[in-house]
Amino acid sequence: MGSMAKAFMLMAMVACLTAVAHAIAGQATFYTPPYIPSACYGNVDKGTMILAANSGLFNNGAACGTRYRVTCTSGTNAGVSQPCTGNSVDVTVVDRCPGCASNQIDLSQEAFAVIANTDAGRINIDYNQI
C-alpha cells in the first residue's frame, strides 16, 4: 500500500474515532404532529427529521438549525426489551422541549421510528453534532 493511501486511511480512522469520542449519552422521547409552529422557524415547515432540544442544548435558540446524528443504544423500560433498530438518524433542531431533562431530547415521531420501536416511548441514545 502506498504512503498516500496509508495516510488517507489513518486520517479516516482518526476522524471516525473523533466522532465516537464526542458522542453524548442521553435519552430520547418523541412528539407527534403538528410540528409547526416551532420556536426556531415559526410556521415554516422543516420536515419530519427534526428534534426539540432540552433547554441547555437549545441555548436560547443558538442551536436552531444544528444537525445531530442520533443512535439508539438500549431501551429504558421493561415494555420493549430490545427497541433499537440498529439505524441512526440525522435530525435538525427546530424547537425547544421545555419539559425535557438536561440529558433528554425529543425527536419527531418519524425520526424516533427510524432508530427504535415507538412502543418503547423512551430510549437511551448517543448523539453527536454533524
N, CA, C and O of each residue as an XYZ file, in Angstrom:
520
protein
N       0.853     -1.170      0.000
C       0.000      0.000      0.000
C       0.898      1.231      0.000
O       1.861      1.308      0.763
N       0.576      2.188     -0.857
C       1.368      3.409     -0.972
C       1.243      4.284      0.255
O       0.299      4.158      1.034
N       2.209      5.175      0.417
C       2.218      6.042      1.591
C       1.023      7.000      1.601
O       0.521      7.336      2.673
N       0.560      7.443      0.430
C      -0.612      8.316      0.372
C      -1.852      7.562      0.834
O      -2.673      8.111      1.569
N      -1.993      6.320      0.413
C      -3.147      5.518      0.814
C      -3.119      5.266      2.315
O      -4.157      5.326      2.973
N      -1.940      4.984      2.861
C      -1.807      4.768      4.302
C      -2.174      6.038      5.069
O      -2.869      5.981      6.083
N      -1.708      7.168      4.582
C      -2.011      8.445      5.242
C      -3.510      8.717      5.214
O      -4.078      9.167      6.208
N      -4.150      8.447      4.086
C      -5.591      8.661      3.961
C      -6.352      7.751      4.926
O      -7.287      8.196      5.592
N      -5.958      6.488      5.003
C      -6.627      5.552      5.909
C      -6.449      5.992      7.359
O      -7.386      5.892      8.152
N      -5.272      6.473      7.712
C      -5.020      6.944      9.064
C      -5.914      8.145      9.388
O      -6.497      8.216     10.470
N      -6.019      9.079      8.451
C      -6.878     10.247      8.665
C      -8.337      9.824      8.814
O      -9.050     10.374      9.654
N      -8.788      8.869      8.026
C     -10.166      8.386      8.116
C     -10.429      7.739      9.473
O     -11.482      7.953     10.074
N      -9.466      6.944      9.957
C      -9.634      6.294     11.262
C      -9.678      7.332     12.380
O     -10.484      7.205     13.302
N      -8.840      8.340     12.317
C      -8.838      9.396     13.332
C     -10.172     10.139     13.314
O     -10.720     10.448     14.373
N     -10.695     10.427     12.134
C     -11.980     11.118     12.022
C     -13.096     10.288     12.643
O     -13.946     10.833     13.346
N     -13.108      8.997     12.399
C     -14.131      8.117     12.975
C     -14.010      8.068     14.490
O     -15.015      8.164     15.194
N     -12.806      7.921     14.994
C     -12.604      7.862     16.435
C     -12.979      9.169     17.099
O     -13.529      9.166     18.200
N     -12.694     10.283     16.454
C     -13.062     11.582     16.999
C     -14.572     11.708     17.090
O     -15.087     12.211     18.089
N     -15.290     11.264     16.074
C     -16.751     11.333     16.091
C     -17.322     10.496     17.232
O     -18.246     10.933     17.918
N     -16.783      9.306     17.439
C     -17.246      8.442     18.517
C     -16.920      9.061     19.870
O     -17.737      9.011     20.789
N     -15.737      9.640     19.995
C     -15.308     10.215     21.266
C     -16.180     11.402     21.681
O     -16.293     11.685     22.873
N     -16.783     12.086     20.748
C     -17.596     13.252     21.057
C     -19.083     12.942     21.174
O     -19.889     13.857     21.341
N     -19.458     11.671     21.088
C     -20.863     11.301     21.236
C     -21.326     11.615     22.653
O     -20.588     11.422     23.619
N     -22.556     12.103     22.761
C     -23.149     12.453     24.037
C     -24.185     11.385     24.373
O     -25.041     11.069     23.546
N     -24.114     10.836     25.562
C     -25.106      9.860     26.005
C     -26.298     10.607     26.587
O     -26.139     11.626     27.259
N     -27.484     10.090     26.324
C     -28.685     10.713     26.853
C     -29.882      9.832     26.646
O     -29.756      8.619     26.481
N     -31.043     10.441     26.656
C     -32.293      9.729     26.410
C     -33.114     10.508     25.395
O     -32.983     11.724     25.259
N     -33.964      9.771     24.687
C     -34.855     10.402     23.715
C     -36.276      9.908     23.931
O     -36.517      8.748     24.264
N     -37.200     10.827     23.729
C     -38.623     10.537     23.654
C     -39.062     11.067     22.294
O     -38.226     11.494     21.498
N     -40.359     11.044     22.021
C     -40.813     11.616     20.754
C     -42.091     12.406     20.944
O     -42.848     12.206     21.895
N     -42.303     13.317     19.996
C     -43.535     14.079     19.977
C     -44.200     13.888     18.618
O     -43.552     13.483     17.653
N     -45.486     14.178     18.550
C     -46.275     13.887     17.357
C     -46.710     15.181     16.669
O     -46.722     16.248     17.283
N     -47.066     15.074     15.388
C     -47.505     16.259     14.646
C     -48.717     16.907     15.307
O     -49.447     16.249     16.049
N     -48.931     18.188     15.042
C     -48.219     19.037     14.088
C     -46.895     19.543     14.669
O     -46.779     19.777     15.872
N     -45.917     19.703     13.803
C     -44.585     20.147     14.206
C     -44.391     21.653     14.049
O     -43.335     22.184     14.391
N     -45.394     22.330     13.539
C     -45.335     23.782     13.422
C     -46.533     24.363     14.162
O     -47.597     23.744     14.185
N     -46.385     25.524     14.760
C     -45.201     26.364     14.735
C     -44.093     25.804     15.633
O     -44.350     25.022     16.547
N     -42.864     26.222     15.351
C     -41.713     25.814     16.167
C     -41.017     27.065     16.709
O     -41.176     28.163     16.174
N     -40.252     26.878     17.773
C     -39.557     28.006     18.398
C     -38.518     28.616     17.475
O     -38.236     29.811     17.566
N     -37.942     27.809     16.583
C     -36.887     28.307     15.693
C     -37.414     28.921     14.406
O     -36.890     29.931     13.937
N     -38.443     28.321     13.838
C     -38.844     28.690     12.478
C     -40.296     29.112     12.344
O     -40.788     29.277     11.228
N     -40.991     29.291     13.460
C     -42.374     29.723     13.393
C     -43.217     28.753     12.596
O     -43.279     27.568     12.921
N     -43.873     29.250     11.546
C     -44.760     28.416     10.730
C     -44.091     27.829      9.497
O     -44.780     27.316      8.615
N     -42.762     27.893      9.413
C     -42.030     27.309      8.291
C     -41.834     25.827      8.569
O     -41.273     25.447      9.597
N     -42.301     24.994      7.644
C     -42.200     23.537      7.776
C     -40.779     23.095      7.472
O     -40.271     23.348      6.379
N     -40.128     22.432      8.432
C     -38.761     21.933      8.255
C     -38.725     20.417      8.099
O     -37.678     19.799      8.292
N     -39.855     19.816      7.753
C     -39.897     18.380      7.519
C     -40.143     17.594      8.789
O     -40.628     18.131      9.784
N     -39.801     16.307      8.743
C     -40.087     15.428      9.873
C     -38.847     14.853     10.550
O     -38.973     14.208     11.590
N     -37.680     15.060     10.009
C     -36.456     14.571     10.655
C     -35.896     15.694     11.521
O     -34.895     16.331     11.193
N     -36.588     15.910     12.645
C     -36.351     17.080     13.486
C     -36.298     16.686     14.958
O     -36.668     15.576     15.339
N     -35.822     17.637     15.783
C     -35.840     17.407     17.225
C     -36.105     18.699     17.962
O     -35.813     19.797     17.488
N     -36.677     18.522     19.155
C     -36.838     19.607     20.109
C     -35.781     19.386     21.182
O     -35.706     18.309     21.773
N     -34.973     20.394     21.429
C     -33.829     20.282     22.338
C     -34.210     20.675     23.763
O     -35.093     21.504     23.985
N     -33.517     20.053     24.724
C     -33.689     20.476     26.116
C     -33.189     21.914     26.244
O     -32.497     22.410     25.354
N     -33.528     22.574     27.324
C     -33.204     23.996     27.474
C     -31.719     24.292     27.344
O     -31.342     25.277     26.710
N     -30.870     23.459     27.932
C     -29.423     23.686     27.859
C     -28.898     23.554     26.442
O     -28.119     24.391     25.987
N     -29.312     22.520     25.750
C     -28.878     22.304     24.369
C     -29.451     23.386     23.456
O     -28.769     23.857     22.545
N     -30.696     23.777     23.698
C     -31.350     24.804     22.888
C     -30.626     26.144     23.002
O     -30.513     26.880     22.021
N     -30.136     26.456     24.200
C     -29.292     27.631     24.433
C     -29.920     28.916     23.890
O     -29.303     29.644     23.112
N     -31.144     29.176     24.310
C     -31.866     30.389     23.889
C     -31.946     30.556     22.383
O     -31.940     31.681     21.881
N     -32.021     29.444     21.653
C     -32.170     29.488     20.202
C     -30.876     29.370     19.430
O     -30.907     29.268     18.203
N     -29.737     29.379     20.105
C     -28.454     29.276     19.400
C     -28.315     27.945     18.667
O     -27.563     27.851     17.697
N     -29.036     26.909     19.121
C     -28.941     25.582     18.495
C     -29.834     25.432     17.271
O     -29.752     24.417     16.578
N     -30.676     26.403     16.988
C     -31.594     26.294     15.838
C     -30.812     25.987     14.564
O     -29.844     26.672     14.235
N     -31.244     24.954     13.857
C     -30.601     24.561     12.612
C     -29.432     23.607     12.785
O     -28.937     23.057     11.801
N     -28.981     23.399     14.016
C     -27.874     22.472     14.259
C     -28.341     21.053     13.970
O     -29.462     20.669     14.305
N     -27.460     20.281     13.340
C     -27.812     18.903     12.967
C     -27.090     17.917     13.871
O     -25.933     18.112     14.243
N     -27.809     16.849     14.216
C     -27.268     15.796     15.062
C     -27.545     14.435     14.445
O     -28.563     14.227     13.785
N     -26.629     13.522     14.671
C     -26.843     12.114     14.328
C     -27.141     11.397     15.633
O     -26.359     11.449     16.581
N     -28.296     10.722     15.666
C     -28.784     10.074     16.880
C     -28.860      8.572     16.661
O     -29.339      8.108     15.626
N     -28.377      7.804     17.659
C     -28.390      6.347     17.597
C     -28.971      5.807     18.894
O     -28.574      6.233     19.979
N     -29.894      4.887     18.790
C     -30.453      4.202     19.950
C     -29.410      3.226     20.484
O     -28.809      2.478     19.713
N     -29.192      3.231     21.802
C     -28.240      2.303     22.406
C     -28.919      1.209     23.227
O     -28.379      0.111     23.364
N     -30.112      1.504     23.779
C     -30.863      0.493     24.540
C     -32.207      1.070     24.960
O     -32.465      2.267     24.834
N     -33.048      0.185     25.461
C     -34.331      0.610     25.997
C     -34.187      1.076     27.431
O     -33.148      0.863     28.057
N     -35.230      1.714     27.956
C     -35.197      2.202     29.333
C     -36.260      1.553     30.202
O     -36.280      1.761     31.416
N     -37.146      0.769     29.595
C     -38.215      0.158     30.390
C     -38.383     -1.313     30.018
O     -37.786     -1.790     29.053
N     -39.183     -2.012     30.777
C     -39.387     -3.447     30.550
C     -40.390     -3.722     29.435
O     -40.527     -4.866     29.003
N     -41.096     -2.690     28.958
C     -42.136     -2.893     27.957
C     -41.620     -3.398     26.618
O     -42.248     -4.262     26.005
N     -40.504     -2.885     26.159
C     -39.894     -3.297     24.896
C     -38.434     -3.599     25.215
O     -37.627     -2.686     25.393
N     -38.104     -4.870     25.286
C     -36.773     -5.248     25.759
C     -35.657     -4.871     24.794
O     -34.556     -4.541     25.234
N     -35.911     -4.911     23.497
C     -34.893     -4.550     22.511
C     -35.500     -3.617     21.463
O     -35.819     -4.049     20.356
N     -35.662     -2.334     21.814
C     -36.365     -1.414     20.919
C     -35.531     -0.900     19.743
O     -36.094     -0.433     18.753
N     -34.213     -0.975     19.832
C     -33.353     -0.342     18.828
C     -33.397     -1.082     17.487
O     -33.421     -2.312     17.436
N     -33.405     -0.302     16.408
C     -33.417     -0.879     15.057
C     -32.013     -1.120     14.520
O     -31.837     -1.873     13.562
N     -31.017     -0.492     15.126
C     -29.645     -0.578     14.621
C     -29.310      0.541     13.648
O     -28.180      0.628     13.165
N     -30.277      1.391     13.358
C     -30.065      2.530     12.460
C     -29.752      3.789     13.256
O     -30.006      3.864     14.459
N     -29.200      4.770     12.564
C     -29.032      6.116     13.100
C     -29.903      7.039     12.272
O     -30.306      6.690     11.162
N     -30.196      8.219     12.806
C     -30.995      9.200     12.082
C     -30.345     10.568     12.239
O     -29.845     10.910     13.310
N     -30.356     11.343     11.167
C     -29.848     12.715     11.183
C     -31.037     13.657     11.318
O     -31.981     13.602     10.529
N     -30.980     14.520     12.325
C     -32.096     15.416     12.619
C     -31.593     16.843     12.804
O     -30.411     17.075     13.055
N     -32.510     17.787     12.674
C     -32.210     19.209     12.800
C     -32.981     19.784     13.982
O     -34.159     19.473     14.159
N     -32.337     20.613     14.787
C     -33.001     21.281     15.907
C     -33.943     22.341     15.342
O     -33.519     23.246     14.623
N     -35.236     22.214     15.679
C     -36.228     23.189     15.233
C     -37.045     23.772     16.378
O     -37.787     24.737     16.194
N     -36.904     23.181     17.561
C     -37.785     23.597     18.652
C     -37.101     23.363     19.994
O     -36.041     22.742     20.074
N     -37.727     23.868     21.030
C     -37.276     23.679     22.400
C     -38.261     22.766     23.105
O     -39.472     22.879     22.913
N     -37.743     21.868     23.915
C     -38.570     20.961     24.708
C     -38.520     21.428     26.155
O     -37.601     21.053     26.884
N     -39.483     22.238     26.593
C     -39.424     22.798     27.937
C     -39.526     21.747     29.040
O     -39.056     21.986     30.153
N     -40.126     20.595     28.762
C     -40.283     19.563     29.782
C     -39.177     18.526     29.788
O     -39.206     17.597     30.596
N     -38.206     18.667     28.906
C     -37.132     17.678     28.809
C     -36.092     17.875     29.903
O     -35.763     19.000     30.280
N     -35.586     16.758     30.399
C     -34.483     16.787     31.363
C     -33.214     17.233     30.638
O     -33.187     17.304     29.409
N     -32.181     17.526     31.392
C     -30.940     18.046     30.803
C     -30.213     17.030     29.921
O     -29.355     17.415     29.126
N     -30.534     15.758     30.045
C     -29.894     14.733     29.211
C     -30.858     14.162     28.169
O     -30.601     13.094     27.613
N     -31.955     14.853     27.902
C     -33.018     14.333     27.044
C     -33.247     15.218     25.827
O     -33.155     16.443     25.908
N     -33.547     14.576     24.693
C     -34.033     15.288     23.512
C     -35.361     14.667     23.114
O     -35.658     13.525     23.465
N     -36.145     15.422     22.384
C     -37.464     14.979     21.951
C     -37.462     14.936     20.424
O     -37.470     15.976     19.767
N     -37.452     13.736     19.872
C     -37.436     13.560     18.424
C     -38.848     13.599     17.864
O     -39.812     13.326     18.579
N     -38.972     13.937     16.590
C     -40.262     13.759     15.931
C     -40.577     12.265     15.944
O     -39.669     11.437     16.024
N     -41.842     11.927     15.865
C     -42.244     10.522     15.861
C     -41.582      9.770     14.702
O     -41.170      8.621     14.857
N     -41.484     10.424     13.545
C     -40.897      9.788     12.371
C     -39.407      9.515     12.566
O     -38.918      8.458     12.168
N     -38.681     10.451     13.173
C     -37.249     10.260     13.423
C     -37.028      9.167     14.464
O     -36.131      8.336     14.314
N     -37.842      9.165     15.516
C     -37.738      8.144     16.557
C     -37.943      6.755     15.947
O     -37.228      5.811     16.282
N     -38.924      6.640     15.051
C     -39.248      5.343     14.436
C     -38.108      4.795     13.584
O     -38.024      3.585     13.377
N     -37.235      5.659     13.091
C     -36.081      5.195     12.316
C     -35.114      4.424     13.214
O     -34.497      3.454     12.774
N     -34.980      4.850     14.463
C     -33.966      4.250     15.338
C     -34.525      3.292     16.383
O     -33.774      2.512     16.969
N     -35.858      3.340     16.629
C     -36.416      2.494     17.686
C     -37.908      2.257     17.486
O     -38.584      2.985     16.758
N     -38.389      1.238     18.139
C     -39.812      0.930     18.176
C     -40.506      2.014     19.006
O     -40.138      2.239     20.158
N     -41.493      2.677     18.436
C     -42.165      3.770     19.147
C     -42.911      3.280     20.388
O     -43.208      4.082     21.273
N     -43.220      1.982     20.476
C     -43.861      1.451     21.674
C     -42.970      1.609     22.904
O     -43.467      1.602     24.030
N     -41.661      1.753     22.699
C     -40.738      1.926     23.825
C     -40.982      3.263     24.519
O     -40.869      3.351     25.741
N     -41.313      4.301     23.759
C     -41.601      5.613     24.336
C     -40.383      6.419     24.753
O     -40.313      7.617     24.481
N     -39.434      5.787     25.401
C     -38.201      6.441     25.860
C     -37.064      5.455     25.660
O     -37.184      4.276     25.993
N     -35.955      5.951     25.113
C     -34.795      5.097     24.847
C     -33.511      5.789     25.284
O     -33.469      7.009     25.443
N     -32.483      5.003     25.473
C     -31.151      5.542     25.697
C     -30.503      5.760     24.337
O     -30.665      4.949     23.425
N     -29.772      6.854     24.206
C     -29.186      7.215     22.917
C     -27.758      7.714     23.079
O     -27.312      8.052     24.175
N     -27.067      7.747     21.967
C     -25.852      8.524     21.791
C     -26.149      9.483     20.653
O     -26.802      9.105     19.680
N     -25.682     10.712     20.760
C     -25.865     11.659     19.660
C     -24.666     12.572     19.574
O     -24.015     12.870     20.575
N     -24.384     13.013     18.363
C     -23.281     13.948     18.164
C     -23.630     14.902     17.027
O     -24.394     14.575     16.119
N     -23.042     16.088     17.111
C     -23.279     17.100     16.095
C     -22.593     16.690     14.803
O     -21.476     16.173     14.814
N     -23.282     16.929     13.684
C     -22.709     16.586     12.371
C     -22.552     17.837     11.541
O     -22.087     17.768     10.403
